Amino acid sequence: MDWKNNPSIDNGYVLEPEDYEGAYEAFNVDIARFAPLATFSGSTFWYEANYMSNISPFNSKLYRGAWKQLEQAVRDASSIEHPLYVLTGPAEFHVKSRKLPNAESPIYFLNRIIKLFMI
């Protein structure tokens, strides 16, 4: 994968690709996107889904199961006429973390789905 650094975030605040080396074997985690690439299909901002600030190690079972189902449900429920806004990322990063072979990562994640209503 061609991961890029987000030019808006100092490199010291995000993991690098080499931080993930050996993570699957050691902890059964996938390198996963918070905002999935499929959501940006056809968007002029698709490349931002490959920013290092958009990825995190996820437990493989969570990422390939419930998280994947949630992502699909959001795509199915959203449209141009009825958009949904998703706030996603690590939760309690400073409280709990898991050691990767080369770094630390969050173990809790959040995914807030917001629908705006016009009155």
C-alpha positions as CSV (number, residue, x, y, z in Angstrom):
1,M,0.0,0.0,0.0
2,D,1.2,3.5,-0.8
3,W,0.6,5.2,2.6
4,K,1.3,9.0,2.7
5,N,1.9,11.4,5.6
6,N,-0.8,14.0,6.1
7,P,0.8,17.4,5.4
8,S,-1.4,19.0,8.1
9,I,-0.1,16.8,10.9
10,D,3.5,16.7,12.3
11,N,5.1,13.3,11.6
12,G,5.9,12.8,15.3
13,Y,2.1,12.3,16.0
14,V,1.4,9.4,13.6
15,L,2.8,5.9,13.2
16,E,4.9,5.1,10.3
17,P,4.5,2.0,8.0
18,E,7.5,0.3,9.7
19,D,5.8,0.6,13.1
20,Y,3.3,-2.0,11.8
21,E,5.9,-4.6,10.8
22,G,5.3,-7.8,12.6
23,A,2.0,-6.6,14.1
24,Y,-0.3,-9.2,12.5
25,E,2.0,-12.0,13.6
26,A,2.5,-10.7,17.1
27,F,-1.0,-9.5,17.9
28,N,-3.4,-10.6,15.1
29,V,-4.1,-7.0,14.1
30,D,-4.8,-5.5,10.6
31,I,-3.6,-2.2,9.3
32,A,-7.0,-0.6,8.9
33,R,-8.5,2.7,7.8
34,F,-10.7,4.7,10.1
35,A,-12.5,6.2,7.1
36,P,-12.6,3.5,4.5
37,L,-11.3,4.0,0.9
38,A,-14.6,2.7,-0.5
39,T,-16.4,5.6,1.1
40,F,-14.3,8.0,-0.9
41,S,-14.9,6.3,-4.3
42,G,-15.4,9.0,-6.9
43,S,-14.4,11.7,-4.5
44,T,-11.6,14.2,-5.3
45,F,-10.4,13.5,-1.8
46,W,-9.9,9.7,-2.1
47,Y,-6.1,10.0,-1.6
48,E,-6.7,11.3,2.0
49,A,-7.9,7.8,2.9
50,N,-4.3,6.6,2.5
51,Y,-2.9,9.1,4.9
52,M,-1.1,7.5,7.8
53,S,-3.3,9.6,10.2
54,N,-6.3,7.6,8.9
55,I,-4.9,4.2,9.7
56,S,-4.5,2.3,12.9
57,P,-4.0,-1.3,13.9
58,F,-7.3,-3.0,14.5
59,N,-8.0,-6.4,16.0
60,S,-8.5,-8.5,12.9
61,K,-11.7,-10.1,14.2
62,L,-13.2,-6.6,15.0
63,Y,-12.1,-5.0,11.7
64,R,-13.2,-7.9,9.4
65,G,-16.4,-8.4,11.4
66,A,-18.5,-5.7,13.2
67,W,-16.4,-2.7,12.0
68,K,-16.8,-3.8,8.4
69,Q,-20.5,-4.3,8.8
70,L,-20.9,-0.9,10.4
71,E,-19.0,0.7,7.5
72,Q,-21.3,-1.0,5.0
73,A,-24.4,0.0,6.9
74,V,-23.3,3.7,6.8
75,R,-22.6,3.5,3.1
76,D,-26.0,1.9,2.5
77,A,-27.8,4.5,4.6
78,S,-26.1,7.6,3.2
79,S,-26.7,9.3,-0.1
80,I,-26.1,12.7,-1.8
81,E,-29.6,13.8,-0.8
82,H,-29.4,12.3,2.7
83,P,-25.8,12.5,3.9
84,L,-24.4,11.0,7.1
85,Y,-21.4,12.4,8.8
86,V,-19.0,10.0,10.6
87,L,-16.6,11.0,13.3
88,T,-14.2,8.1,13.9
89,G,-10.9,7.5,15.6
90,P,-9.1,6.2,18.6
91,A,-10.9,6.5,22.0
92,E,-9.0,6.8,25.3
93,F,-5.7,6.6,23.5
94,H,-3.9,8.0,26.6
95,V,-5.6,5.6,29.0
96,K,-5.1,2.2,27.4
97,S,-2.8,1.1,24.6
98,R,-1.4,-2.0,23.2
99,K,2.3,-2.4,22.4
100,L,3.1,-3.2,18.8
101,P,6.5,-4.6,17.9
102,N,7.6,-1.0,17.1
103,A,5.1,1.4,18.7
104,E,1.9,1.7,20.8
105,S,-1.6,1.7,19.5
106,P,-5.1,2.3,20.8
107,I,-7.3,-0.6,21.8
108,Y,-10.6,1.3,21.9
109,F,-12.2,3.0,19.0
110,L,-15.2,5.2,18.4
111,N,-17.5,5.7,15.5
112,R,-20.2,8.4,15.8
113,I,-22.7,8.6,13.0
114,I,-24.5,12.0,12.7
115,K,-27.5,12.9,10.5
116,L,-28.4,16.6,10.2
117,F,-32.1,17.5,10.0
118,M,-33.2,20.7,8.4
119,I,-36.2,22.4,10.1
